[in-house]
Amino acid sequence: MSHILVIGSANADHVMNFEYLPAPGQTLMSRSYRLEHGGKGANQAVACARLCQADSRVDFICHLGQDSAGNEMRTNWLKDGIKADGITQVANMSTGTAMIFVADNGENSIGIAAGANAHLTPLELDKHYALFANAQFMLIQLETPMDTVSHALQTAKRLGITTVLNPAPAVSSQLDYLKWVDIITPNETEAEALTGIEVNSEEDANLAAQLLHQQGVTTVVITLGSKGAFISSAGFTGLIPALEVQAIDTVAAGDTFNGALVVGLSEGMSIAAAVGFANAASAITVTRDGAQRAIPYRHELPR
């Protein structure tokens, strides 16, 4: 049985749809509004839970507020198979909130208020040591405090857990934490923030990957949107093409990719096969509106 541990954020997403994204100083009337359950950590945990095999375990360490949004999220996650052990609802704090603008072409712009996510400190993380002790893979992002991310990575490495970092939103300074990362999964913008290399081609991606290797990262997977994902690893280096689909909403595409990637690796797939599996999952996500509700289940993927 594989055991995946996800650590990260959970947000109530307030989503507005527009013909195009507003420019600075511009006010637009939205075509529609909806409230979604999101947050990079939560999205990735849901992706892991929906895409893993029945005998796998997915734990999610996060902090929610003691409010209606937090109650609803927790209930839905348990229905998807995420275990309750790591989910904490914090008194007198609100669940994290995100404001998301989505254009007709699928592009998006996002602003976040951390809320209870900011309460997930290293001390709080240590309360869930047992979840670390049993995990084979840990997936984490950068929407929780940086001290917590570093502490989680160090704890996981000390226990021999394979660490997977989705460096979003990208932090361009204080990169010491990269030495505890086994696999990193930036998109083009995040890769540039981390390395200073503008990623417009496979060659650019390879150059950025080499700089990340120099920081101690073993495997680099740079997602390139509709082009696919570039891998730089000991076993394989090259581009795994994306599936051609008509994208309508890319909000949870990267999160689906990350969750699916870890599921594939936890099942013994090669890095190239796991990226192909992740590409297939994220391709389904972008054809649907929403964040967590857009993430597919295992039976929906092509066999």
C-alpha positions as CSV (number, residue, x, y, z in Angstrom):
1,M,0.0,0.0,0.0
2,S,1.4,3.4,-0.9
3,H,1.1,6.3,1.5
4,I,1.1,9.9,0.3
5,L,1.3,12.9,2.6
6,V,0.2,16.3,1.3
7,I,0.9,19.4,3.3
8,G,-0.5,22.8,2.3
9,S,-3.2,25.4,1.9
10,A,-6.9,25.2,1.7
11,N,-9.0,28.2,0.4
12,A,-12.5,29.2,-0.3
13,D,-12.3,30.3,-3.9
14,H,-14.5,33.2,-5.1
15,V,-14.5,32.9,-8.8
16,M,-15.5,35.5,-11.4
17,N,-15.6,34.9,-15.2
18,F,-14.7,37.6,-17.7
19,E,-14.3,37.9,-21.5
20,Y,-10.7,38.9,-20.7
21,L,-8.7,39.7,-17.6
22,P,-9.0,43.3,-16.3
23,A,-6.0,45.5,-16.9
24,P,-4.6,47.5,-14.0
25,G,-7.1,50.2,-13.1
26,Q,-9.8,48.7,-15.2
27,T,-13.2,47.7,-13.8
28,L,-15.2,44.9,-15.7
29,M,-18.6,43.4,-15.0
30,S,-18.2,39.6,-14.5
31,R,-20.2,37.2,-16.6
32,S,-20.7,34.9,-13.6
33,Y,-19.7,34.3,-9.9
34,R,-19.4,31.1,-7.9
35,L,-17.8,29.9,-4.7
36,E,-15.4,26.9,-5.0
37,H,-13.3,24.8,-2.7
38,G,-9.6,25.3,-3.6
39,G,-6.1,26.1,-2.3
40,K,-3.1,24.4,-3.9
41,G,-2.6,21.9,-1.0
42,A,-6.2,20.9,-0.9
43,N,-6.5,20.6,-4.7
44,Q,-3.4,18.4,-4.8
45,A,-4.6,16.3,-1.9
46,V,-8.0,15.8,-3.7
47,A,-6.2,14.9,-6.9
48,C,-4.1,12.3,-5.0
49,A,-7.2,10.8,-3.4
50,R,-9.3,10.6,-6.6
51,L,-6.5,9.2,-8.7
52,C,-4.8,6.7,-6.4
53,Q,-5.7,3.0,-6.2
54,A,-8.1,1.8,-3.6
55,D,-5.5,0.4,-1.3
56,S,-3.5,3.6,-1.0
57,R,-3.7,6.2,1.8
58,V,-3.7,9.9,1.4
59,D,-3.2,12.3,4.4
60,F,-3.5,16.0,4.2
61,I,-2.0,18.3,6.9
62,C,-3.8,21.6,6.8
63,H,-5.5,24.3,8.9
64,L,-9.1,25.4,8.3
65,G,-11.2,28.0,10.1
66,Q,-14.1,26.9,12.3
67,D,-16.5,28.3,9.7
68,S,-19.0,27.0,7.2
69,A,-16.4,26.9,4.4
70,G,-14.0,24.8,6.6
71,N,-16.8,22.4,7.6
72,E,-17.9,21.9,4.0
73,M,-14.3,21.3,2.8
74,R,-13.6,18.7,5.5
75,T,-16.8,16.8,4.7
76,N,-16.1,16.7,1.0
77,W,-12.5,15.6,1.5
78,L,-13.5,12.7,3.7
79,K,-15.9,11.6,1.0
80,D,-13.1,11.6,-1.5
81,G,-11.0,9.3,0.8
82,I,-8.6,11.8,2.4
83,K,-8.0,10.8,6.0
84,A,-9.1,13.1,8.8
85,D,-6.0,12.9,11.0
86,G,-4.1,15.9,9.6
87,I,-7.1,18.3,9.2
88,T,-7.3,20.9,11.9
89,Q,-10.0,23.6,12.3
90,V,-8.6,26.6,14.2
91,A,-10.8,28.6,16.6
92,N,-11.3,32.3,15.9
93,M,-9.7,32.1,12.4
94,S,-11.3,32.1,9.0
95,T,-10.6,29.6,6.3
96,G,-8.2,30.9,3.7
97,T,-9.7,32.9,0.8
98,A,-8.8,33.3,-2.8
99,M,-10.2,35.7,-5.4
100,I,-9.9,34.2,-8.9
101,F,-10.6,36.0,-12.2
102,V,-11.0,33.6,-15.2
103,A,-10.9,34.8,-18.8
104,D,-12.8,33.1,-21.7
105,N,-9.5,31.7,-23.0
106,G,-8.9,29.9,-19.7
107,E,-6.2,32.2,-18.4
108,N,-6.6,33.3,-14.7
109,S,-5.4,35.8,-12.1
110,I,-5.5,34.9,-8.4
111,G,-5.2,36.8,-5.1
112,I,-5.0,35.0,-1.7
113,A,-5.7,35.9,2.0
114,A,-4.0,33.2,4.0
115,G,-6.4,33.0,7.0
116,A,-5.9,29.8,9.0
117,N,-3.2,28.6,6.5
118,A,-0.8,31.0,8.2
119,H,-1.4,29.2,11.5
120,L,0.3,26.0,10.2
121,T,3.6,26.6,11.9
122,P,6.5,24.1,12.4
123,L,5.3,23.5,16.0
124,E,1.8,22.6,14.7
125,L,3.4,20.4,12.0
126,D,5.2,18.4,14.7
127,K,1.9,17.3,16.1
128,H,1.5,15.1,13.0
129,Y,4.8,13.3,13.2
130,A,3.1,9.9,13.0
131,L,1.8,10.8,9.5
132,F,5.4,11.5,8.4
133,A,6.6,8.3,9.9
134,N,4.4,6.2,7.7
135,A,4.6,8.1,4.4
136,Q,6.6,7.2,1.3
137,F,6.0,10.5,-0.6
138,M,5.4,14.0,0.6
139,L,4.0,16.7,-1.6
140,I,4.1,20.4,-0.6
141,Q,3.7,23.9,-2.0
142,L,4.6,27.4,-1.0
143,E,1.2,28.8,0.2
144,T,2.0,28.0,3.8
145,P,4.7,29.8,5.9
146,M,8.2,29.3,4.5
147,D,9.5,28.1,7.9
148,T,6.8,25.3,7.8
149,V,7.8,24.3,4.3
150,S,11.5,24.1,5.3
151,H,10.7,22.1,8.4
152,A,8.5,19.7,6.6
153,L,11.1,19.1,3.9
154,Q,13.8,18.5,6.5
155,T,11.6,16.1,8.5
156,A,10.7,14.1,5.5
157,K,14.3,13.8,4.3
158,R,15.4,12.7,7.7
159,L,12.8,9.9,7.5
160,G,13.7,8.8,4.0
161,I,10.5,10.1,2.4
162,T,10.7,11.2,-1.2
163,T,10.0,15.0,-1.2
164,V,8.1,16.7,-4.0
165,L,7.9,20.5,-4.1
166,N,5.5,22.4,-6.3
167,P,7.2,25.9,-5.9
168,A,4.0,27.9,-6.2
169,P,3.7,30.8,-5.6
170,A,7.4,31.0,-6.5
171,V,9.8,32.6,-3.9
172,S,12.9,33.9,-5.6
173,S,15.0,34.4,-2.5
174,Q,16.1,32.1,0.4
175,L,16.5,29.0,-1.8
176,D,18.3,26.9,0.9
177,Y,15.3,24.6,1.2
178,L,16.0,23.2,-2.3
179,K,18.7,21.0,-0.9
180,W,15.9,18.9,0.8
181,V,13.9,18.5,-2.4
182,D,14.0,15.3,-4.5
183,I,11.6,16.4,-7.2
184,I,10.6,20.0,-8.1
185,T,7.7,20.9,-10.4
186,P,7.7,24.6,-11.4
187,N,5.9,26.0,-14.4
188,E,7.6,28.4,-16.7
189,T,7.1,31.5,-14.6
190,E,8.2,29.7,-11.4
191,A,11.2,28.3,-13.1
192,E,12.3,31.8,-14.1
193,A,11.7,33.1,-10.6
194,L,13.9,30.4,-9.2
195,T,16.7,30.5,-11.8
196,G,16.5,33.8,-13.6
197,I,16.1,31.9,-16.9
198,E,13.2,32.9,-19.1
199,V,11.7,29.6,-20.2
200,N,10.3,29.8,-23.7
201,S,11.6,26.6,-25.2
202,E,12.7,23.1,-24.3
203,E,16.3,24.3,-24.4
204,D,15.5,27.1,-21.9
205,A,13.8,24.5,-19.7
206,N,16.9,22.3,-19.8
207,L,19.1,25.2,-18.8
208,A,16.9,26.2,-15.9
209,A,16.8,22.5,-14.8
210,Q,20.6,22.4,-14.6
211,L,20.6,25.4,-12.3
212,L,18.1,23.7,-10.1
213,H,20.2,20.5,-10.0
214,Q,23.1,22.6,-8.8
215,Q,20.9,23.6,-5.8
216,G,20.6,20.0,-4.9
217,V,17.3,18.9,-6.6
218,T,17.6,15.4,-8.0
219,T,14.7,15.5,-10.5
220,V,13.2,18.6,-12.3
221,V,9.9,18.6,-14.0
222,I,9.0,22.0,-15.6
223,T,5.4,22.2,-16.8
224,L,5.0,24.1,-20.1
225,G,1.3,24.4,-20.4
226,S,-0.1,23.1,-23.7
227,K,3.4,22.0,-24.8
228,G,3.6,19.4,-22.0
229,A,6.3,18.9,-19.4
230,F,10.1,18.9,-19.6
231,I,11.9,16.3,-17.4
232,S,15.5,16.4,-16.3
233,S,16.5,13.4,-14.3
234,A,19.1,10.6,-14.1
235,G,16.8,8.2,-15.9
236,F,15.2,10.4,-18.5
237,T,15.6,13.9,-20.0
238,G,13.2,15.3,-22.5
239,L,9.7,16.6,-23.2
240,I,6.5,14.6,-22.6
241,P,3.9,16.2,-24.8
242,A,0.5,17.3,-23.4
243,L,-2.8,16.0,-24.7
244,E,-4.6,18.3,-27.1
245,V,-7.8,19.5,-25.6
246,Q,-9.9,22.7,-25.6
247,A,-9.1,24.4,-22.3
248,I,-11.9,26.4,-20.6
249,D,-10.5,26.8,-17.1
250,T,-6.9,26.2,-16.0
251,V,-7.2,27.0,-12.3
252,A,-6.5,23.5,-11.0
253,A,-4.5,22.1,-13.9
254,G,-1.1,22.4,-12.2
255,D,-2.5,21.0,-8.9
256,T,-4.0,18.0,-10.7
257,F,-0.7,17.5,-12.5
258,N,1.2,17.4,-9.2
259,G,-1.2,15.1,-7.5
260,A,-1.2,12.7,-10.4
261,L,2.5,12.8,-10.7
262,V,3.0,11.7,-7.1
263,V,0.3,9.0,-7.5
264,G,2.1,7.6,-10.5
265,L,5.5,7.6,-8.8
266,S,3.9,6.0,-5.7
267,E,2.7,3.1,-7.9
268,G,6.1,2.5,-9.3
269,M,5.8,4.3,-12.6
270,S,9.0,5.7,-14.2
271,I,9.3,9.5,-14.1
272,A,8.4,9.6,-17.8
273,A,5.3,7.4,-17.3
274,A,4.2,9.3,-14.2
275,V,4.4,12.6,-16.2
276,G,2.4,11.1,-19.0
277,F,-0.2,10.0,-16.4
278,A,-0.2,13.5,-14.9
279,N,-0.6,15.1,-18.3
280,A,-3.6,13.0,-19.0
281,A,-5.2,13.9,-15.7
282,S,-4.6,17.6,-16.0
283,A,-5.9,17.6,-19.6
284,I,-9.3,16.5,-18.3
285,T,-9.2,19.2,-15.6
286,V,-8.8,22.1,-18.0
287,T,-11.9,21.1,-19.9
288,R,-14.1,21.7,-16.8
289,D,-15.0,24.8,-14.8
290,G,-13.8,25.0,-11.2
291,A,-11.0,23.9,-8.9
292,Q,-11.6,20.7,-6.9
293,R,-14.9,19.8,-8.7
294,A,-12.9,19.8,-12.0
295,I,-10.4,17.2,-10.8
296,P,-11.0,13.8,-12.4
297,Y,-11.3,10.4,-10.8
298,R,-9.1,7.5,-11.7
299,H,-11.8,5.7,-13.8
300,E,-12.1,8.8,-16.0
301,L,-8.5,8.6,-17.3
302,P,-7.7,6.7,-20.5
303,R,-6.4,3.2,-19.8
